[in-house]
Amino acid sequence: MTALSDIDRSPDVIARTWHGWAPHATAGDYERHYETAVSEHLRDVPGFCGARLLRRTDGADVEFTSIVYFADMASVHAFAGDDPSRAVVEPAARRALTRWDERVDHHEVAVMLD
């Protein structure tokens, strides 16, 4: 894994953002899945630079926002395959979540503050 702080501040660094929602009862299941299976998968991707999972209460649900950092779009393709805008939602995540974005957004990182 390449640390964000180790990357040249070039505009090639990509932030991949995605949202999913879970009922409070299974929100912890999704967090554990992210910390274990998702983390393990991402660490094997060349150009993976780090990830954050954000959460907030959204009525009866918990909304998760995943932000994954990659060195460049080639690294995103290594993770997501031929359609980099398609969300990668594994079966364990589908069991914990009630809904999720089918598509993700990619942004060039303009400023990183350590």
Secondary structure, 3 states (H helix, E strand, C coil): CCCHHHCCCCCCCEEEEEEEEEEHHHHHHHHHHHHHHHHHHHHCCCCEEEEEEEEEEECCEEEEEEEEEECCHHHHHHHHCCCCCECCCCHHHHHHCCEECCECEEEECCCCCC
